[in-house]
Amino acid sequence: MGEGGRSGGGPDLWSAVDRYLVERLAPEDATLEAAQRESREAGLPPHEVAPNQGKLLGLLARLARAHRILEIGTLAGYSSIWLARALPPEGRLVTLEAEPLHAEVARRNLERAGLAGRVEVCVGPALDALAQLVAEDGGPFDLVFIDADKPRNPEYLEYALKLSRVGTLLVADNVVREGAILDAGSRDDRVQGIRTFLERLAAEPRVTATAIQTVGSKGHDGFAIALVTAEG
C-alpha cells in the first residue's frame, strides 16, 4: 500500500516503533498500567495485546457502534478494559476465561477501572459457556473478539457466527505465529487450529474477511477480521 520506508530491522526496531506509536497515539493511563502490573505480580503469562492493539480494538468497537461485545479469552482483563471503555453507558461486555486465577485478576482490574458493572466475567471452558449462550439465545453480539486457546479457534468461529447478526464484526488475534501458519505439516496444534480457522473463514459464505500480519513489541504475528454480511 503505497511507498515504503526504511527496510530491514528486527524485533528491537519493531519494539522501538511500537513505543513511539504508543507514546503518541495510545498512551497507557494509570489504570492500564496497574492492570499490567497486577498481571505480572500474579504470574500470568504476558499474552495480552499491546497498548496500540488495545486501542485498535476500542476503535473497532466504536466503528461498529457496539453495544454488546463477546470476548473469548480474558487473561487479566487488559483487552477487556479497552473494549469495555468503548461501550456506551448501557453497553455490556461478556468475557470468557477458563482459568479461575486469571478471572480473579481480571475482576480486580475491571473493578479498579470502574467497569465491573459493565462486564460479566464467565469462568470455565469457553465452549461450555458459548453453548449456554446459544441455548439461552444470548446473542446477537455486535463484536466478537477471539483470543483464547488456538486449537479451538474453528469451534469458536462456529459459535461466534451463531451469536452474531448481519453487521457483526469478528476479530481473531495471533493468526500468524511468526509465519508458522505456512507449514501445512506442522505438529503444533495451535498452528493447525489457526490454519483450519482461516480455511473455514475463507469458505464461509456468511462473512467477508481478511487478515493482516503485524510486527511490534509482541513479535511477528497478525490478526484476522471479518464482517458478517449474510444470515446463516
ROSE-4610 file (N, C-alpha, C; in Angstrom, 1 decimal, always signed):
// ROSE-4610
residu = [M/M/M/G/G/G/E/E/E/G/G/G/G/G/G/R/R/R/S/S/S/G/G/G/G/G/G/G/G/G/P/P/P/D/D/D/L/L/L/W/W/W/S/S/S/A/A/A/V/V/V/D/D/D/R/R/R/Y/Y/Y/L/L/L/V/V/V/E/E/E/R/R/R/L/L/L/A/A/A/P/P/P/E/E/E/D/D/D/A/A/A/T/T/T/L/L/L/E/E/E/A/A/A/A/A/A/Q/Q/Q/R/R/R/E/E/E/S/S/S/R/R/R/E/E/E/A/A/A/G/G/G/L/L/L/P/P/P/P/P/P/H/H/H/E/E/E/V/V/V/A/A/A/P/P/P/N/N/N/Q/Q/Q/G/G/G/K/K/K/L/L/L/L/L/L/G/G/G/L/L/L/L/L/L/A/A/A/R/R/R/L/L/L/A/A/A/R/R/R/A/A/A/H/H/H/R/R/R/I/I/I/L/L/L/E/E/E/I/I/I/G/G/G/T/T/T/L/L/L/A/A/A/G/G/G/Y/Y/Y/S/S/S/S/S/S/I/I/I/W/W/W/L/L/L/A/A/A/R/R/R/A/A/A/L/L/L/P/P/P/P/P/P/E/E/E/G/G/G/R/R/R/L/L/L/V/V/V/T/T/T/L/L/L/E/E/E/A/A/A/E/E/E/P/P/P/L/L/L/H/H/H/A/A/A/E/E/E/V/V/V/A/A/A/R/R/R/R/R/R/N/N/N/L/L/L/E/E/E/R/R/R/A/A/A/G/G/G/L/L/L/A/A/A/G/G/G/R/R/R/V/V/V/E/E/E/V/V/V/C/C/C/V/V/V/G/G/G/P/P/P/A/A/A/L/L/L/D/D/D/A/A/A/L/L/L/A/A/A/Q/Q/Q/L/L/L/V/V/V/A/A/A/E/E/E/D/D/D/G/G/G/G/G/G/P/P/P/F/F/F/D/D/D/L/L/L/V/V/V/F/F/F/I/I/I/D/D/D/A/A/A/D/D/D/K/K/K/P/P/P/R/R/R/N/N/N/P/P/P/E/E/E/Y/Y/Y/L/L/L/E/E/E/Y/Y/Y/A/A/A/L/L/L/K/K/K/L/L/L/S/S/S/R/R/R/V/V/V/G/G/G/T/T/T/L/L/L/L/L/L/V/V/V/A/A/A/D/D/D/N/N/N/V/V/V/V/V/V/R/R/R/E/E/E/G/G/G/A/A/A/I/I/I/L/L/L/D/D/D/A/A/A/G/G/G/S/S/S/R/R/R/D/D/D/D/D/D/R/R/R/V/V/V/Q/Q/Q/G/G/G/I/I/I/R/R/R/T/T/T/F/F/F/L/L/L/E/E/E/R/R/R/L/L/L/A/A/A/A/A/A/E/E/E/P/P/P/R/R/R/V/V/V/T/T/T/A/A/A/T/T/T/A/A/A/I/I/I/Q/Q/Q/T/T/T/V/V/V/G/G/G/S/S/S/K/K/K/G/G/G/H/H/H/D/D/D/G/G/G/F/F/F/A/A/A/I/I/I/A/A/A/L/L/L/V/V/V/T/T/T/A/A/A/E/E/E/G/G/G]
num = [1/1/1/2/2/2/3/3/3/4/4/4/5/5/5/6/6/6/7/7/7/8/8/8/9/9/9/10/10/10/11/11/11/12/12/12/13/13/13/14/14/14/15/15/15/16/16/16/17/17/17/18/18/18/19/19/19/20/20/20/21/21/21/22/22/22/23/23/23/24/24/24/25/25/25/26/26/26/27/27/27/28/28/28/29/29/29/30/30/30/31/31/31/32/32/32/33/33/33/34/34/34/35/35/35/36/36/36/37/37/37/38/38/38/39/39/39/40/40/40/41/41/41/42/42/42/43/43/43/44/44/44/45/45/45/46/46/46/47/47/47/48/48/48/49/49/49/50/50/50/51/51/51/52/52/52/53/53/53/54/54/54/55/55/55/56/56/56/57/57/57/58/58/58/59/59/59/60/60/60/61/61/61/62/62/62/63/63/63/64/64/64/65/65/65/66/66/66/67/67/67/68/68/68/69/69/69/70/70/70/71/71/71/72/72/72/73/73/73/74/74/74/75/75/75/76/76/76/77/77/77/78/78/78/79/79/79/80/80/80/81/81/81/82/82/82/83/83/83/84/84/84/85/85/85/86/86/86/87/87/87/88/88/88/89/89/89/90/90/90/91/91/91/92/92/92/93/93/93/94/94/94/95/95/95/96/96/96/97/97/97/98/98/98/99/99/99/100/100/100/101/101/101/102/102/102/103/103/103/104/104/104/105/105/105/106/106/106/107/107/107/108/108/108/109/109/109/110/110/110/111/111/111/112/112/112/113/113/113/114/114/114/115/115/115/116/116/116/117/117/117/118/118/118/119/119/119/120/120/120/121/121/121/122/122/122/123/123/123/124/124/124/125/125/125/126/126/126/127/127/127/128/128/128/129/129/129/130/130/130/131/131/131/132/132/132/133/133/133/134/134/134/135/135/135/136/136/136/137/137/137/138/138/138/139/139/139/140/140/140/141/141/141/142/142/142/143/143/143/144/144/144/145/145/145/146/146/146/147/147/147/148/148/148/149/149/149/150/150/150/151/151/151/152/152/152/153/153/153/154/154/154/155/155/155/156/156/156/157/157/157/158/158/158/159/159/159/160/160/160/161/161/161/162/162/162/163/163/163/164/164/164/165/165/165/166/166/166/167/167/167/168/168/168/169/169/169/170/170/170/171/171/171/172/172/172/173/173/173/174/174/174/175/175/175/176/176/176/177/177/177/178/178/178/179/179/179/180/180/180/181/181/181/182/182/182/183/183/183/184/184/184/185/185/185/186/186/186/187/187/187/188/188/188/189/189/189/190/190/190/191/191/191/192/192/192/193/193/193/194/194/194/195/195/195/196/196/196/197/197/197/198/198/198/199/199/199/200/200/200/201/201/201/202/202/202/203/203/203/204/204/204/205/205/205/206/206/206/207/207/207/208/208/208/209/209/209/210/210/210/211/211/211/212/212/212/213/213/213/214/214/214/215/215/215/216/216/216/217/217/217/218/218/218/219/219/219/220/220/220/221/221/221/222/222/222/223/223/223/224/224/224/225/225/225/226/226/226/227/227/227/228/228/228/229/229/229/230/230/230/231/231/231/232/232/232]
x = [+0.9/+0.0/+0.9/+1.1/+1.9/+3.4/+4.1/+5.6/+6.1/+7.0/+7.5/+8.6/+9.0/+10.0/+11.3/+12.0/+13.2/+12.9/+13.9/+13.7/+14.6/+14.4/+15.2/+14.6/+15.6/+15.2/+14.9/+14.3/+14.1/+13.3/+13.3/+12.5/+12.8/+14.1/+14.4/+13.8/+13.9/+13.3/+11.8/+11.2/+9.8/+9.3/+10.0/+9.6/+9.8/+10.8/+11.1/+10.0/+9.6/+8.5/+7.2/+6.9/+5.7/+5.7/+6.9/+7.0/+6.7/+7.2/+7.0/+5.5/+4.9/+3.4/+2.6/+2.9/+2.1/+2.2/+3.4/+3.6/+2.8/+2.7/+2.0/+0.5/+0.1/-1.3/-2.1/-1.4/-2.1/-1.5/-1.2/-0.5/-1.4/-0.8/-1.5/-1.7/-2.9/-3.1/-2.8/-3.0/-2.6/-3.4/-4.6/-5.5/-4.9/-4.6/-4.0/-2.6/-1.8/-0.5/-0.7/-1.7/-1.9/-2.4/-3.2/-3.6/-2.4/-1.5/-0.3/+0.5/+0.7/+1.4/+0.8/-0.5/-1.3/-1.1/-1.1/-1.0/+0.4/+1.5/+2.8/+3.0/+2.5/+2.6/+1.9/+0.8/+0.1/+0.7/+1.7/+2.4/+1.7/+0.8/+0.1/+1.0/+0.8/+1.7/+1.5/+2.6/+2.5/+1.9/+0.6/+0.0/-1.1/-1.2/-2.1/-1.7/-2.7/-2.4/-1.5/-0.8/+0.0/-1.0/-0.5/-1.4/-2.0/-1.2/-1.8/-2.8/-2.6/-3.5/-4.8/-4.7/-5.8/-6.7/-6.0/-6.7/-7.4/-6.7/-7.4/-8.7/-8.7/-9.9/-11.0/-10.6/-11.6/-12.1/-11.3/-11.7/-12.7/-12.3/-13.2/-14.6/-14.6/-15.8/-16.7/-16.0/-16.7/-17.2/-16.4/-16.8/-18.0/-18.0/-19.2/-20.4/-20.2/-21.2/-21.7/-20.8/-21.1/-21.8/-22.8/-23.5/-23.3/-23.0/-22.8/-21.6/-20.6/-19.3/-19.1/-18.6/-18.2/-16.7/-16.1/-14.6/-14.3/-13.6/-13.3/-11.8/-11.6/-10.2/-10.0/-10.0/-9.9/-8.5/-7.8/-6.5/-6.7/-5.9/-6.0/-7.0/-7.7/-8.7/-8.2/-6.9/-6.3/-7.1/-7.3/-8.1/-9.6/-10.0/-11.4/-11.6/-10.6/-10.7/-10.9/-10.0/-10.1/-11.4/-11.9/-13.2/-14.4/-14.4/-15.5/-15.5/-14.4/-14.3/-15.0/-15.0/-15.6/-17.1/-17.7/-19.1/-19.8/-21.1/-21.9/-22.2/-22.8/-23.0/-23.9/-24.9/-25.7/-25.2/-24.0/-23.4/-22.9/-22.6/-22.3/-21.2/-20.2/-19.2/-19.3/-19.4/-19.3/-17.9/-17.1/-15.8/-15.6/-15.0/-14.9/-13.5/-13.3/-12.0/-12.0/-11.1/-11.1/-10.4/-9.4/-8.6/-9.2/-9.5/-10.1/-9.1/-7.8/-6.9/-6.9/-6.9/-6.9/-8.2/-9.3/-10.6/-10.6/-10.0/-9.9/-9.1/-7.9/-7.1/-7.9/-8.6/-9.3/-10.4/-11.1/-12.2/-11.6/-10.4/-9.8/-9.4/-8.9/-8.5/-9.7/-10.8/-12.0/-12.7/-12.6/-13.2/-12.4/-11.1/-10.2/-10.5/-10.8/-11.1/-12.5/-13.3/-14.7/-15.6/-15.3/-16.0/-16.7/-16.7/-17.2/-18.7/-19.4/-20.9/-21.2/-20.2/-20.4/-19.9/-19.2/-18.5/-18.9/-19.3/-19.5/-18.4/-17.7/-16.6/-17.1/-17.1/-17.6/-16.5/-16.4/-15.3/-15.7/-14.8/-15.0/-14.6/-14.7/-14.3/-15.2/-14.6/-15.3/-16.3/-16.1/-17.1/-18.3/-18.2/-19.4/-20.2/-19.5/-20.1/-20.8/-20.1/-20.7/-22.0/-21.9/-23.1/-24.2/-23.9/-25.0/-25.6/-24.7/-25.2/-26.1/-25.8/-26.6/-27.9/-27.9/-29.1/-30.0/-29.4/-30.3/-30.6/-30.3/-30.5/-29.8/-28.6/-27.8/-27.3/-27.4/-26.9/-28.1/-27.8/-26.6/-25.6/-24.3/-23.3/-22.9/-22.5/-22.1/-20.6/-19.8/-18.4/-18.0/-17.2/-16.7/-15.2/-14.5/-13.0/-12.6/-11.8/-11.4/-9.9/-9.5/-8.1/-7.9/-8.2/-8.1/-7.2/-7.4/-6.6/-6.8/-5.8/-5.8/-6.3/-6.1/-6.6/-8.1/-8.8/-10.3/-10.8/-10.0/-10.4/-11.5/-11.4/-12.5/-13.9/-13.9/-15.1/-15.6/-14.7/-15.0/-15.7/-15.2/-15.8/-17.2/-17.5/-18.8/-19.8/-19.4/-20.2/-20.4/-19.3/-19.3/-20.4/-20.4/-21.4/-22.8/-23.0/-24.4/-24.8/-23.8/-24.2/-24.0/-24.0/-23.8/-25.1/-25.0/-26.1/-25.4/-26.1/-25.6/-25.0/-23.8/-23.1/-22.2/-22.2/-21.3/-19.9/-19.0/-17.5/-16.9/-16.1/-15.3/-13.9/-13.1/-11.7/-11.0/-10.0/-9.2/-7.8/-7.1/-5.7/-4.8/-3.5/-2.5/-2.7/-2.9/-3.2/-2.0/-0.8/+0.4/+1.4/+1.7/+2.6/+4.0/+4.5/+5.9/+6.0/+4.9/+4.9/+4.7/+4.5/+4.3/+3.1/+2.1/+0.9/+1.2/+2.4/+2.8/+3.1/+3.3/+3.7/+2.5/+2.1/+0.9/+1.1/+2.4/+2.7/+3.0/+2.8/+3.2/+2.5/+3.2/+2.7/+2.2/+2.2/+1.7/+0.2/-0.5/-2.0/-2.5/-1.7/-2.1/-2.0/-1.0/-0.8/-1.9/-2.2/-3.2/-4.6/-4.8/-6.1/-6.3/-5.3/-5.4/-5.5/-4.8/-4.9/-6.4/-6.9/-8.3/-9.3/-9.0/-9.9/-9.9/-8.7/-8.6/-9.2/-9.1/-9.7/-11.2/-11.7/-13.2/-13.7/-12.9/-13.3/-13.3/-12.4/-12.3/-13.5/-14.0/-15.1/-16.4/-16.5/-17.8/-18.5/-19.7/-20.4/-21.1/-21.2/-21.8/-20.9/-19.6/-18.7/-17.9/-17.3/-16.2/-15.1/-13.9/-12.8/-11.4/-10.5/-9.1/-8.3/-7.0/-6.0/-4.8/-4.2/-3.1/-2.0/-0.7/+0.4/+1.0/+1.4/+2.0/+3.3/+4.1/+5.3/+5.3/+5.9/+5.9/+6.5/+6.1/+6.6/+6.2/+5.2/+4.7/+5.3/+6.2/+6.9/+6.1/+6.3/+5.7/+4.4/+3.3/+2.1/+1.0/-0.2/-1.2/-2.6/-3.6/-5.0/-5.9/-7.0/-8.0/-9.2/-9.9/-11.1/-12.1/-13.3/-14.4/-15.7/-16.4/-17.7/-18.8/-19.8/-20.9/-21.8/-22.0/-22.7/-24.0/-24.2/-25.4/-25.9/-27.2/-27.8/-27.3/-27.3/-27.0/-28.1]
y = [-1.2/+0.0/+1.2/+1.8/+3.0/+2.7/+3.8/+3.8/+3.4/+2.5/+2.0/+2.9/+2.7/+3.5/+2.7/+2.8/+2.0/+0.5/-0.2/-1.7/-2.4/-3.7/-4.4/-4.3/-4.3/-4.2/-5.5/-5.6/-6.8/-6.5/-7.4/-7.2/-5.9/-5.6/-4.3/-3.1/-3.1/-2.0/-2.0/-3.2/-3.3/-2.7/-3.1/-2.6/-1.1/-0.6/+0.8/+1.6/+1.1/+1.7/+1.7/+0.5/+0.4/+1.4/+1.6/+2.5/+3.9/+4.3/+5.6/+5.8/+4.8/+5.0/+5.0/+4.2/+4.1/+5.5/+6.0/+7.3/+8.4/+8.4/+9.5/+9.2/+8.0/+7.7/+6.8/+6.0/+5.1/+5.0/+6.1/+6.0/+5.4/+4.5/+3.9/+4.8/+4.8/+5.6/+4.7/+5.3/+4.6/+3.3/+3.2/+2.0/+0.9/+1.2/+0.2/-0.3/+0.6/+0.3/-0.6/-0.3/-1.2/-2.6/-2.7/-4.0/-4.8/-4.2/-4.9/-5.3/-4.5/-4.8/-5.9/-5.8/-6.9/-8.2/-8.2/-9.5/-10.1/-9.3/-9.8/-10.3/-9.5/-9.9/-11.3/-11.5/-12.8/-13.9/-13.6/-14.7/-15.1/-14.3/-14.6/-14.5/-15.2/-15.1/-13.8/-13.2/-11.9/-12.0/-12.4/-12.6/-11.6/-10.5/-9.5/-8.7/-8.0/-7.2/-6.0/-5.5/-4.3/-3.1/-2.0/-0.8/-0.3/-0.2/+0.3/-0.7/-2.0/-3.0/-2.9/-2.7/-2.5/-1.3/-0.2/+1.0/+0.7/-0.1/-0.6/-1.3/-2.2/-2.9/-2.0/-1.0/+0.0/+0.8/+1.2/+1.9/+1.1/-0.2/-1.1/-1.2/-1.3/-1.4/-0.1/+1.0/+2.3/+2.4/+2.0/+2.0/+1.1/+0.0/-1.0/-0.5/+0.6/+1.1/+0.0/-0.7/-1.9/-1.6/-2.2/-2.2/-3.5/-4.6/-5.9/-6.5/-6.8/-7.4/-8.7/-9.7/-11.0/-11.2/-11.5/-11.7/-13.1/-13.9/-15.3/-15.3/-15.3/-15.3/-13.9/-14.0/-12.7/-12.4/-13.5/-13.3/-12.4/-11.3/-10.4/-9.2/-9.2/-8.2/-7.0/-7.0/-5.8/-5.4/-6.4/-6.0/-5.8/-6.4/-6.2/-4.7/-4.1/-2.7/-1.8/-2.1/-1.3/-1.5/-2.7/-2.9/-2.3/-2.5/-2.0/-0.5/+0.1/+1.6/+2.2/+1.3/+1.8/+1.6/+1.0/+0.8/+2.0/+2.2/+3.3/+2.9/+3.8/+3.5/+2.3/+2.1/+0.9/-0.4/-0.3/-1.4/-2.5/-3.7/-4.9/-5.7/-6.1/-7.0/-8.3/-9.4/-10.7/-11.3/-11.7/-12.2/-13.6/-14.5/-15.9/-16.3/-16.8/-17.2/-18.6/-19.5/-20.8/-20.9/-20.1/-20.2/-19.3/-19.9/-19.1/-18.0/-18.3/-17.3/-16.1/-16.4/-15.3/-14.4/-15.1/-14.4/-13.5/-14.0/-13.3/-12.0/-12.1/-10.9/-10.0/-10.5/-9.7/-8.9/-9.6/-8.9/-7.7/-7.9/-6.8/-5.7/-6.0/-4.9/-4.2/-4.9/-4.2/-3.4/-3.9/-3.1/-1.8/-1.9/-0.7/+0.3/-0.2/+0.6/+1.2/+0.8/+1.3/+0.7/-0.5/-1.2/-2.5/-2.8/-4.1/-4.2/-3.1/-3.2/-3.3/-3.2/-3.2/-4.6/-5.3/-6.5/-7.7/-8.8/-10.1/-11.1/-11.5/-12.5/-13.8/-14.7/-16.1/-17.0/-17.8/-18.7/-20.1/-20.8/-22.2/-22.3/-23.6/-23.8/-22.9/-22.3/-21.3/-22.0/-23.3/-24.0/-24.2/-24.5/-24.7/-23.4/-22.3/-21.0/-20.6/-20.9/-20.5/-21.3/-22.6/-23.4/-22.9/-22.5/-22.0/-20.7/-19.8/-18.6/-18.8/-19.8/-20.2/-20.7/-21.6/-22.3/-21.3/-20.2/-19.2/-18.1/-18.2/-17.2/-15.9/-16.0/-14.9/-13.9/-14.1/-13.2/-12.2/-11.4/-11.3/-10.3/-10.5/-9.5/-8.7/-7.5/-6.6/-6.8/-7.3/-7.5/-8.7/-9.6/-10.8/-10.8/-10.8/-10.9/-12.3/-13.0/-14.3/-14.3/-14.6/-14.6/-15.6/-16.8/-17.9/-19.0/-20.3/-21.4/-21.6/-21.6/-21.6/-22.9/-24.0/-25.3/-25.3/-24.5/-24.5/-23.3/-22.5/-21.4/-21.8/-22.9/-23.3/-23.4/-24.0/-24.1/-22.8/-21.9/-20.6/-19.8/-20.0/-19.3/-19.7/-21.0/-21.5/-20.9/-20.9/-20.3/-18.8/-18.1/-16.7/-16.4/-17.2/-16.9/-17.2/-18.1/-18.4/-17.2/-16.5/-15.4/-14.0/-14.0/-12.8/-12.4/-11.3/-10.8/-10.2/-9.9/-9.2/-7.8/-7.6/-6.4/-6.6/-7.8/-8.1/-8.2/-7.7/-7.7/-8.8/-9.7/-10.7/-10.4/-10.5/-10.2/-11.4/-11.9/-13.0/-12.7/-12.8/-12.4/-13.6/-13.3/-14.3/-15.4/-14.9/-15.8/-16.0/-15.5/-15.7/-16.5/-16.2/-17.0/-17.1/-15.9/-15.8/-16.6/-16.7/-17.4/-18.8/-19.4/-20.8/-21.4/-20.5/-20.9/-21.4/-21.1/-21.6/-23.0/-23.6/-25.0/-26.0/-26.5/-27.4/-28.6/-29.0/-30.3/-30.1/-28.9/-28.6/-29.5/-29.9/-30.8/-30.0/-28.7/-27.8/-27.6/-28.0/-28.0/-26.6/-25.6/-24.2/-23.7/-24.1/-23.7/-24.4/-25.7/-26.3/-25.8/-25.4/-24.7/-23.4/-22.6/-21.4/-21.6/-22.6/-22.9/-23.3/-24.2/-24.6/-23.4/-22.6/-21.4/-20.5/-20.2/-19.4/-20.0/-21.3/-22.0/-22.0/-22.1/-22.1/-20.6/-19.7/-18.3/-18.0/-18.5/-18.2/-18.9/-20.0/-20.7/-20.3/-19.5/-19.2/-18.2/-18.5/-17.6/-16.4/-16.5/-15.5/-14.3/-14.4/-13.3/-12.9/-11.7/-11.3/-11.0/-11.4/-11.4/-11.1/-10.7/-10.6/-10.8/-10.8/-11.0/-10.1/-9.6/-8.7/-9.2/-9.3/-9.7/-8.4/-8.5/-7.4/-7.7/-6.7/-6.8/-5.7/-5.9/-5.0/-5.5/-5.0/-5.4/-6.8/-7.3/-8.7/-9.7/-9.2/-10.0/-10.0/-11.1/-11.2/-12.0/-11.4/-12.1/-11.5/-11.5/-10.9/-11.1/-10.5/-10.7/-10.9/-11.5/-11.7/-10.9/-10.3/-9.5/-9.9/-10.1/-10.5/-9.7/-9.4/-8.8/-9.8/-10.0/-10.9/-10.1/-10.6/-10.0/-10.6/-11.9/-12.6/-13.5/-13.7/-14.6/-16.1/-16.8/-18.2/-19.1]
z = [+0.0/+0.0/+0.0/-1.2/-1.3/-1.1/-1.0/-0.9/+0.5/+0.6/+1.8/+2.4/+3.6/+4.3/+4.4/+5.5/+5.7/+5.7/+5.2/+5.1/+6.2/+6.3/+7.3/+8.7/+9.7/+11.0/+11.6/+12.8/+13.5/+14.8/+15.7/+17.0/+17.7/+17.8/+18.5/+17.9/+16.5/+15.8/+15.9/+15.8/+15.9/+17.2/+18.3/+19.7/+19.8/+19.2/+19.3/+18.6/+17.4/+16.7/+17.5/+18.1/+18.9/+20.0/+20.7/+21.8/+21.3/+20.1/+19.5/+19.3/+18.7/+18.3/+19.6/+20.6/+21.8/+22.5/+22.6/+23.3/+22.7/+21.4/+20.7/+20.5/+20.3/+20.0/+20.9/+21.7/+22.6/+24.0/+24.6/+25.9/+27.0/+27.8/+28.9/+30.0/+30.6/+31.8/+33.1/+34.2/+35.5/+35.6/+35.2/+35.3/+34.4/+33.2/+32.3/+32.8/+33.3/+33.8/+35.1/+35.9/+37.1/+36.7/+35.6/+35.1/+34.7/+34.0/+33.6/+34.8/+35.7/+36.9/+37.7/+37.9/+38.6/+37.9/+36.6/+35.8/+36.1/+36.1/+36.3/+37.7/+38.7/+40.1/+40.4/+39.6/+39.8/+39.0/+38.2/+37.5/+36.2/+35.7/+34.4/+33.2/+32.2/+31.0/+30.3/+29.7/+29.1/+27.7/+27.6/+26.3/+26.0/+26.8/+26.5/+25.2/+24.7/+23.5/+23.9/+22.9/+23.1/+23.2/+23.8/+24.0/+22.7/+21.6/+20.4/+19.8/+20.0/+19.6/+20.4/+21.7/+22.6/+22.1/+21.8/+21.3/+19.9/+19.1/+17.8/+18.1/+19.1/+19.5/+19.9/+20.7/+21.1/+19.9/+19.0/+17.8/+17.0/+16.8/+16.0/+16.7/+18.0/+18.7/+18.5/+18.5/+18.3/+16.8/+15.9/+14.5/+14.3/+15.0/+14.9/+15.7/+16.4/+17.3/+18.2/+18.7/+19.5/+20.9/+21.2/+22.5/+23.3/+22.5/+23.2/+22.5/+23.4/+22.9/+23.6/+22.8/+23.4/+23.2/+24.3/+24.3/+24.7/+23.9/+24.2/+24.6/+25.9/+26.4/+27.1/+28.4/+29.2/+29.7/+30.1/+30.8/+31.9/+32.0/+33.2/+32.9/+31.8/+31.6/+30.9/+30.4/+29.8/+28.5/+27.6/+26.4/+26.7/+27.8/+28.3/+28.6/+29.3/+29.6/+28.4/+27.4/+26.2/+25.5/+25.4/+24.8/+25.6/+26.9/+27.7/+27.7/+27.7/+27.6/+26.3/+25.3/+24.0/+24.0/+25.0/+25.0/+25.5/+25.1/+25.7/+27.1/+27.9/+29.3/+29.5/+28.6/+28.8/+28.1/+27.6/+26.9/+27.8/+27.2/+28.0/+27.3/+28.1/+27.6/+28.4/+27.6/+28.2/+27.8/+28.8/+28.6/+29.2/+28.5/+28.9/+29.2/+30.4/+30.9/+31.5/+31.1/+31.6/+32.9/+33.2/+34.4/+35.6/+36.7/+37.8/+38.3/+38.3/+38.8/+37.8/+36.5/+35.5/+35.7/+35.9/+36.1/+37.3/+38.4/+39.6/+39.4/+38.7/+38.4/+37.5/+36.5/+35.6/+36.4/+37.3/+38.0/+38.9/+39.5/+40.2/+39.3/+38.2/+37.2/+36.7/+36.4/+35.9/+37.0/+38.2/+39.4/+39.5/+39.5/+39.6/+38.4/+37.3/+36.1/+36.1/+37.1/+37.2/+36.2/+35.7/+34.7/+35.1/+36.4/+36.8/+36.5/+36.6/+36.3/+34.9/+34.0/+32.6/+32.0/+32.8/+32.3/+33.1/+32.4/+33.0/+32.7/+33.7/+33.5/+33.8/+32.8/+33.0/+33.1/+34.1/+34.4/+34.0/+33.2/+32.8/+31.4/+30.9/+29.5/+28.5/+27.6/+26.7/+25.9/+25.5/+24.6/+25.4/+26.7/+27.5/+27.7/+27.9/+28.1/+26.8/+25.6/+24.3/+24.0/+24.4/+24.1/+25.0/+26.2/+27.1/+26.5/+26.0/+25.4/+24.2/+23.4/+22.3/+22.8/+23.7/+24.3/+24.9/+25.5/+26.1/+25.2/+23.9/+22.9/+23.4/+23.8/+24.4/+23.4/+22.1/+21.1/+20.7/+19.7/+19.0/+19.6/+19.4/+19.8/+18.6/+18.8/+17.8/+17.4/+18.3/+18.1/+18.9/+18.2/+18.9/+18.8/+19.9/+19.9/+20.3/+19.5/+19.8/+20.1/+21.3/+21.7/+22.8/+22.5/+23.5/+23.0/+23.4/+23.0/+21.5/+20.8/+19.3/+18.7/+19.3/+18.7/+18.5/+19.4/+19.3/+18.5/+17.8/+17.0/+16.0/+15.3/+14.4/+15.1/+16.3/+17.0/+17.6/+18.0/+18.4/+17.3/+16.1/+14.9/+14.7/+14.8/+14.6/+15.6/+16.9/+17.9/+17.7/+17.3/+17.1/+16.0/+15.0/+13.9/+14.5/+15.3/+15.9/+16.8/+17.3/+18.2/+17.6/+16.3/+15.5/+14.7/+14.1/+13.2/+12.0/+11.0/+9.9/+10.4/+10.1/+10.6/+11.8/+12.4/+13.5/+13.0/+13.8/+13.5/+14.3/+13.6/+14.2/+14.1/+15.3/+15.3/+16.0/+15.3/+16.0/+16.0/+17.2/+17.3/+17.2/+17.0/+16.9/+15.8/+14.6/+13.5/+12.5/+12.9/+12.0/+12.7/+14.0/+14.8/+14.2/+13.9/+13.3/+12.0/+11.2/+10.0/+10.0/+11.2/+11.3/+10.6/+10.3/+9.6/+8.2/+7.7/+6.3/+6.3/+7.4/+7.5/+7.6/+6.5/+6.5/+7.3/+7.4/+8.1/+9.6/+10.1/+11.5/+12.5/+13.5/+14.5/+15.7/+15.6/+16.6/+16.5/+17.5/+17.3/+17.3/+17.8/+17.7/+16.3/+15.6/+14.2/+13.4/+13.6/+12.8/+13.1/+14.4/+14.7/+14.0/+13.8/+13.1/+11.6/+11.1/+9.7/+9.3/+10.2/+9.9/+10.1/+11.1/+11.3/+10.0/+9.5/+8.3/+7.1/+7.0/+5.8/+5.9/+7.1/+7.3/+7.1/+7.6/+7.4/+5.9/+5.1/+3.7/+3.0/+3.5/+2.8/+3.3/+4.3/+5.0/+4.2/+3.6/+2.8/+3.5/+4.9/+5.6/+6.0/+5.6/+6.0/+4.9/+5.0/+4.2/+5.1/+4.8/+5.8/+5.1/+6.0/+5.6/+6.8/+6.6/+7.7/+7.5/+8.5/+8.4/+9.3/+8.8/+9.7/+10.3/+11.5/+12.2/+12.8/+13.1/+13.8/+14.9/+16.0/+17.1/+18.4/+19.5/+20.8/+21.1/+20.4/+20.6/+19.6/+18.8/+17.8/+16.5/+15.7/+14.4/+14.5/+14.3/+14.4/+13.5/+13.8/+13.0/+13.5/+12.8/+13.2/+12.0/+12.2/+11.2/+11.6/+10.6/+10.8/+9.8/+10.2/+9.3/+9.7/+8.6/+8.8/+8.4/+9.3/+8.9/+8.0/+6.8/+5.7/+5.3/+5.8/+5.4/+6.6/+6.6/+7.6/+7.3/+8.4/+8.2/+7.7]
